[in-house]
């Protein structure tokens, strides 16, 4: 079970990095008609993934 959680944790960390890279490059297009919506959605997705990462890290710290 811990191996699955560790794998999931690494997968989520990689996903977060990709989201952050996308955000950095895409956020520069301030003239886009959906700029605010895209920025908000991207930030909310990053927050969700960060919360999931924190949960997995917490669970992995617990003694089994």
C-alpha positions as CSV (number, residue, x, y, z in Angstrom):
1,X,0.0,0.0,0.0
2,X,2.8,2.4,0.8
3,X,4.4,1.8,-2.5
4,X,1.2,2.7,-4.3
5,X,1.0,5.9,-2.2
6,X,4.6,6.8,-3.0
7,X,4.0,6.3,-6.7
8,X,0.8,8.4,-6.5
9,X,2.8,11.1,-4.6
10,X,5.5,11.2,-7.3
11,X,2.9,11.3,-10.1
12,X,1.1,14.3,-8.4
13,X,4.4,16.2,-7.9
14,X,5.2,15.8,-11.6
15,X,1.6,16.9,-12.5
16,X,2.0,19.9,-10.3
17,X,5.3,20.9,-12.1
18,X,3.6,20.6,-15.4
19,X,0.7,22.8,-14.2
20,X,3.1,25.4,-12.9
21,X,5.0,25.4,-16.2
22,X,1.8,25.8,-18.2
23,X,0.7,28.6,-15.8
24,X,4.0,30.5,-16.2
25,X,3.8,30.4,-20.0
26,X,0.1,30.8,-20.5
27,X,-0.4,33.6,-18.0
28,X,1.6,36.0,-20.1
29,X,-1.2,36.3,-22.6
30,X,-3.1,39.0,-20.7
31,X,-5.0,40.1,-23.8
32,X,-6.8,36.7,-24.0
33,X,-10.6,37.1,-23.6
34,X,-10.6,34.3,-21.0
35,X,-7.5,35.4,-19.2
36,X,-9.0,35.7,-15.7
37,X,-11.0,32.4,-16.0
38,X,-7.9,30.5,-17.2
39,X,-5.7,32.0,-14.5
40,X,-8.3,31.2,-11.7
41,X,-8.9,27.7,-13.0
42,X,-5.2,27.0,-13.2
43,X,-4.6,28.3,-9.7
44,X,-7.5,26.2,-8.3
45,X,-6.1,23.1,-10.0
46,X,-2.7,23.7,-8.5
47,X,-4.1,24.2,-5.1
48,X,-6.1,21.0,-5.4
49,X,-3.0,19.0,-6.4
50,X,-0.9,20.6,-3.6
51,X,-3.6,19.6,-1.1
52,X,-3.5,16.0,-2.4
53,X,0.3,16.0,-2.2
54,X,0.1,17.2,1.4
55,X,-2.4,14.5,2.3
56,X,-0.3,11.7,0.8
57,X,2.8,13.0,2.6
58,X,0.9,13.0,5.8
59,X,-0.4,9.5,5.3
60,X,3.1,8.3,4.5
61,X,4.4,9.7,7.7
62,X,2.0,7.7,9.8
63,X,3.3,4.5,11.2
64,X,1.7,1.3,9.9
